[in-house]
Amino acid sequence: MEIEALENSSHYRLGKHYYDMNRYEQAREYFQQALAEAPTNTTLLYMLSYCEFELDNYEEAYVLIVDTLEKGLITEYVYQLLGLILRAQKKWYEAEQAMLQALSINPQEPGVIASYAYLMYETGHLKKAKLLMDEARRIEPENQTVLHYQFYMNLIDNNKKQQRDTLEKYIQVADDELPKLLKIGEEAYFRDDYKTAKEALVQAFLLDPTNERVKELLDAIDRETHIVFLPNRLVDKLGGTLGTWAISIGIIMLLSYFAPAALGYYLVFIIIFSIYTWTSPLIYKIVCKVRSH
């Protein structure tokens, strides 16, 4: 009866529509209503758990995925999701046990192997992570999940060539524009190409204005490129605080010898400049607050 109720449910159909578009907030709303019509349907419980996971509601996701298992849906993908939820909760041992359980059901599933590889990478088992990722790529080199985790491992390693290669492959195989645009934005952001990053992320924002990662990166770009932080960027270009102070001391020594009358003005400038760079985050918050009104 529940399967029939679900198939006839407009709430489920709308939820599945948004789920397939990766619009998890809207999908969750309709799935919750569908759950009242089919409260023990394991497929619905699994998809609702995945929505909660993508929305960073890990406790709710965990309760739902455990309920899914208890009600009899036992597949590698259910255990993989359990592992992802536990990893997000930083329950490393439990996450590994869930991934191993997934692999015991299907040891040749490349997406699960790649998920396990990334877990090992995060926990510092770099050699094991590389071996697992190599195995996942051997089984299916153009698997979307494999390329997803390979991209983030390359990003953390700051391996720019492999980042680009993996990104190009991911763009070719991924069927959803949002994660493509997000990865293009992330890759550009971390090589300081803020123009390219912003163009991609603005498009991603238009596709999903609720995506927290997209908003986080757009805020970071605004912060990095805002005129308020121009002196801070100058400090970075001069080698950071130590480099700036070394140059300042050199200028002070030159002025004291060649132009002692200008030394006082320069010292006042240095004091004001230093105070400004220290307080620029507060100034930026005030500017943003004024701009939002």
Salt bridges, closest charged atoms under 4 A:
ASP20 OD1 - LYS16 NZ 3.02
GLU37 OE2 - HIS11 ND1 2.97
GLU52 OE1 - ARG28 NH1 3.20
ASP67 OD1 - LYS71 NZ 2.45
GLU96 OE2 - LYS128 NZ 3.65
GLU122 OE1 - ARG87 NE 3.09
ASP134 OD2 - LYS130 NZ 3.04
ASP134 OD1 - ARG137 NH1 3.93
GLU135 OE2 - ARG138 NH2 2.81
ASP165 OD2 - LYS161 NZ 3.10
GLU177 OE2 - LYS180 NZ 3.36
GLU186 OE2 - ARG213 NE 2.86
GLU187 OE1 - ARG164 NH1 2.89
GLU187 OE2 - ARG191 NE 2.83
ASP193 OD2 - ARG191 NH1 3.31
GLU199 OE2 - LYS195 NZ 2.87
ASP208 OD1 - ARG23 NE 3.69
GLU212 OE2 - LYS215 NZ 3.22
GLU216 OE2 - ARG213 NH1 2.93
ASP222 OD2 - ARG291 NH2 3.25
